[in-house]
Amino acid sequence: MNLMPPGYDAYALRGPDEPHQIGTQHGELCGRYEEPDEDAPRGYRPKRCTGTMDCNEGYIICDTCGEEADRCP
């Protein structure tokens, strides 16, 4: 006897409808979230970084948060 609804496996294993895109190429919007902070107030939701990815010293780095994406091609 199968208790799972038809198509359940396909539903459970599919990815999100709209993946959260982060910047990995020169000129893209960064879109990363800041690291979790244990001292943040209850219910605090961090905002996405609004910086731009820039090629700097051979690496693609966000000009606002400083996160490194990849080496420049």
N, C-alpha and C positions, 0 to 999 in steps of 0.2 A: 504494500500500500504506500503510495507516494503522497506525502503531506505537503510537498512544495508546490506552489502554483506554477503553471506552465511558463517557461521563459525566465524563471527565477535566476538560474545560473548566469544567463546573459545579463540580467539586470545587476546582479551582485558583482560581476567581474568587469563591467564597463567603467571607463574613466569618467571624470566629471564632464559636464556639458560644455562649460567654458573654463578651460584651464587658466590658471593665473600666470600670466606672462611676465617674465622679468627681462630686463635688458641684458643682452649678451653681445650686441654689435655696436659699433661706433655710431653715435647719434640717436640711439634709442632711449626711451624713458627708462629709468632704473627700475622702479616698481617694487623694490625689496622692502621688507618690514624690518624694524629694528629688533635687536635681540630682546627676548623676554626679560622683564625686570621684576624681581621678587618684591621690590618695595613699591611697585605701582599700586594705585588704589584698586579696590575690588571693582570688577567690571570694566577696567580700562581696556580700550581697544586701540592698539597702535595704528598709526597712519602709514600709508605707503610712502616711500621716498620719491620725491618729485625731481630728483637730479637727472642729469643727462650722462650717458656713457661716453667717455672720451678716451682716445688713444694717447697714453702718457707713458713714456719710458719703456715702450715695447709691450705694455699691457693695456687692456681695456678696463678703465677704472671709472667709477661714478664720481662726478665732480662735487657732489654734496656729501654723501655718506662715506665715500672712500672704498666701497666694496669693489673687489677685483673680479672680473668676469672671465677673462681669457687672455691669451697672448695675441697681440696684433698680428694679422696675416702678413 
